Amino acid sequence: MDADETNAMDARATPLAPLPDHGDVNMPWWQELWRRHAHITTPLRARGLP
């Protein structure tokens, strides 16, 4: 239990990888794709994957 809490704290302290920076990020279709996959991409970004 303590190890889980320590890992959770470390994950919150680590900055996320930057969000995508391209011309489509403001397009409604791209935002919908992001919304559908955020539950997957956010933990991957938290682990340092771009």
C-alpha positions, -999 to 999 in steps of 0.1 A, spaced: 0 0 0 27 25 9 46 17 -23 15 25 -43 11 58 -26 48 66 -33 45 58 -70 13 79 -72 31 108 -57 61 104 -81 37 103 -111 20 135 -100 54 153 -94 66 145 -129 57 170 -156 38 156 -185 52 155 -220 41 185 -240 8 184 -258 8 181 -296 17 214 -313 4 214 -349 -23 232 -369 -50 206 -362 -53 209 -325 -80 235 -328 -100 215 -353 -133 199 -339 -125 165 -354 -90 164 -338 -104 175 -304 -130 147 -306 -102 122 -313 -82 136 -284 -113 133 -261 -118 97 -271 -82 87 -264 -72 110 -235 -76 82 -210 -48 63 -229 -26 92 -240 -25 110 -206 -9 81 -186 16 75 -215 25 112 -214 29 110 -176 55 82 -182 74 104 -205 62 91 -239 55 119 -264 
